[in-house]
C-alpha cells in the first residue's frame, strides 16, 4: 500500500483517491460562477456535523442576502451524487458528503467554493430499505480532531483521515451489537464528545447507547437496556455547570417504546430517563432534543406532540408541560428568545410551521406556507391552484429562517412570536423527498437534492448557492 499524494491508495473495504496538495478537477461537478467576496467584518463558521457547530441549526453567520428571485440565490456549482438523506459537513476548505451510487457508499471530500475534489473513498453495501426508500446514508459526516466519521445505513461506522481520506478503522455496529435492521436502516448521526463517539445503537436488551474511542473504535462504556435506535441524533448540553449528553432513543418494537436519556459522557452513568413515544407501532423519533435555560424540548409526530423538561440542580427533572402544539416529524425545531419554531405535522397535507411559547407550550400561530400557482389544464385552460412547501426543514441565520420544502422549494421566512411571513420563494428543482436541512458555511448555502428531477437526469445532486452579501 502506498500513501503518497496523487497515488491510488487501496484500503480494506474501500478505495481512497488522494488528488494532491491542490484539489483536482471533478467530473461530477458543473461550475457556474464564482461566489462574491465576503463582506468586510463578515461572521462565518464551520458546519462540522449534523445541525451545525452548536447542534441546534442556528448559525451565527452574517451578513447573508435578504432575498432572491424566482430562480433562487445565485448557483455557484452543482455535483451529481446519488442516493441518501444525509447533509454535508464542512471544516475549513474541505466539505465531506456521503451518498450511495449503485452498490457503493461514496464519500467525497471537495473544496466548498468550487466542488473540486480532494479525495474520494468508497465501500460496498447491500442495504435495502424495508419501505422502499432509497439506500443511501441517512446520517451526516462528523468532522473532528483530524478525522471524519461516516455512519452508513447498514451499520458500518468508518473513521477516515480528514486530510487524505485514508481509512483508520471500520466497524459494523449492527453486527457487533446484534441490532436488526430498523424501519429505515441506521439514521442517527454520532456525537463527538471529548475524544469519544457516542452512538444510539439500540441493541436488544442493551446497550442502548455506546461510547467508542474515536481514535480506535473500541468501546469505552455502554448505557441503557430498554430502548432501540431512533433517527434522532444525540446532542451535548451543560446543566448547572455539568456536561451531559441527551439521547432520544426508540426504534422498531411492539409495543413501541422509547424516550429521553440524560447521561454523563465520561462514564455513561444515566441521570434520568423519560419515556416518550407514540403508541403507534410504525412511528419514529427523528427530531433531536433542543436545549435552553436548563430545559429540554423533545417532540415527535404520530399524535405525540412535545414535552418540556426542566433539569434541576441535582440533575433530577420535572415535566413542565406536554402538549400537541408541535409534533415534528423529522425536522429539529429551533429555539429563539423564549419561543420554539418548528415544522408540525406527520403528512404532507397536514404540515405547517408553528410557533409555541416555550414557557407554556401554547401555540402562538400556525402557517401552512401556501400560495397560488397558475396551472394549465386541459378542461379549463389556466387555473389558479393552491400549493405549499408541505413538510420541510429550516435553519436560522442573520435574523431569518431558510426553509427547504420537501418538493424542492427554498423559502425565506421572517418569524417572530407575532407572525410568520414568507418573504421570498424559489423552486430550486422539482423532486420529492427533499428532507435534508440546508447547510450554511462561509456565506454559502448547500442543498441536497435527494431524488432526480428535470435538471438532474434522474440523479441526486448537491448544490451550492451564494448567500454572501456585500
Buried (B, 14 or more C-beta within 10 A) or exposed (E): EEEEEEEEBEBEEBBBBBBEEEBBEBEBBBBBEEBBEBBEEBBBBBBBBBBBBEBBBBBBBBBBBBEBEEEBBBBBBBBBBBBBBBBBBBBEEBBBBBBBBEEBBBBBBBBBBBBBBBBBBBBEBEBEBEEEBBBBBBBBBBBBEEBBBBBBBBBBBBBBBBBBBBBBBBBBBBEBBEBEBBBBBBBBBBBBBEEBBBBBBBBEEBBBBBBBEBBEBEBBBBBBEBBBBBBBBBBBBEBEEEEBBBBBBBBBBEEBBBBBBBBBBBEBEBBBBBEBBBEBEEBBBBBBBBBBEBBBBBBBBBEBBBBBBBBEEEBEBEEBBBBEBBBBBBBBBBBBEEBBBBBBBBEBEBBBBBBBBBEEBEBBBBBBBEEEEEEEEEEEEEEEEEBBBBBBBBBBBBEBBBBBBBBBBBBBBBBBBEEBEBEBBBBBBBBEBBBBBBBBBBBBBBBBBBBBBEEBEEBBBBBBBBBBBE
